[in-house]
Amino acid sequence: MTTDIVRIEVHRSLQEVLETLRHTVAKDMKAQFGLTEISVPRTLSSQILAAKLSGEKAIDIRVKKVGVSRGVLELL
């Protein structure tokens, strides 16, 4: 089985930027979809940042509902 996830060492400032991005996306999606809880995979923020740096204008994101007020964010 292959995976697209690799482990790297990064400066703490990048880690903080990625966590801030992850929290911002989660907050926005919770508000947009009326959820009280949403799970955002740790790798999603790096995928979003990579897409932005690659010049992509739009990112396809899906919220998979796993309960009445809970969801999981997925990048398509």
C-alpha positions as CSV (number, residue, x, y, z in Angstrom):
1,M,0.0,0.0,0.0
2,T,1.4,3.4,-1.0
3,T,0.7,6.7,0.8
4,D,1.0,10.3,-0.2
5,I,2.1,11.3,3.3
6,V,5.8,11.8,4.2
7,R,7.4,12.9,7.4
8,I,9.6,16.0,7.3
9,E,11.2,18.4,9.7
10,V,9.9,21.9,9.5
11,H,10.5,25.1,11.4
12,R,8.0,25.8,14.3
13,S,6.7,28.9,12.4
14,L,5.5,26.8,9.5
15,Q,3.9,24.3,12.0
16,E,2.0,27.3,13.6
17,V,0.9,28.6,10.2
18,L,-0.4,25.2,9.2
19,E,-2.3,24.8,12.5
20,T,-3.8,28.3,12.1
21,L,-4.9,27.4,8.6
22,R,-6.5,24.2,9.8
23,H,-8.4,26.0,12.6
24,T,-9.5,28.7,10.2
25,V,-10.8,26.2,7.7
26,A,-12.6,24.2,10.5
27,K,-14.2,27.3,11.9
28,D,-15.4,28.5,8.5
29,M,-16.8,25.0,7.6
30,K,-18.6,24.7,10.9
31,A,-20.3,28.0,10.4
32,Q,-21.1,27.3,6.7
33,F,-22.7,23.9,7.4
34,G,-24.2,24.6,10.8
35,L,-22.0,22.0,12.6
36,T,-20.9,22.0,16.2
37,E,-18.0,19.7,15.6
38,I,-15.8,19.0,12.6
39,S,-12.7,16.9,12.2
40,V,-10.0,18.2,10.0
41,P,-7.1,15.8,9.2
42,R,-3.7,17.2,10.1
43,T,-2.5,16.7,6.5
44,L,-5.3,18.8,5.0
45,S,-3.7,22.1,5.9
46,S,-0.5,21.2,4.1
47,Q,-2.5,20.0,1.0
48,I,-4.4,23.4,1.0
49,L,-1.1,25.3,1.3
50,A,0.5,23.3,-1.5
51,A,-2.5,23.9,-3.8
52,K,-2.3,27.6,-3.1
53,L,1.4,27.8,-3.7
54,S,0.9,25.8,-7.0
55,G,-1.4,28.5,-8.2
56,E,-4.7,26.7,-7.9
57,K,-7.6,29.1,-7.7
58,A,-10.2,26.7,-6.2
59,I,-9.9,23.7,-3.9
60,D,-12.5,21.0,-3.8
61,I,-13.5,20.3,-0.2
62,R,-16.3,18.1,1.0
63,V,-17.8,17.8,4.4
64,K,-18.9,14.2,5.2
65,K,-21.6,14.3,7.8
66,V,-21.1,11.6,10.5
67,G,-23.8,12.8,12.8
68,V,-26.5,15.4,13.2
69,S,-24.1,18.2,14.1
70,R,-20.7,16.5,13.3
71,G,-18.7,16.2,10.2
72,V,-15.3,15.3,8.7
73,L,-13.6,17.6,6.2
74,E,-12.1,15.9,3.1
75,L,-10.1,17.3,0.2
76,L,-11.3,15.9,-3.1
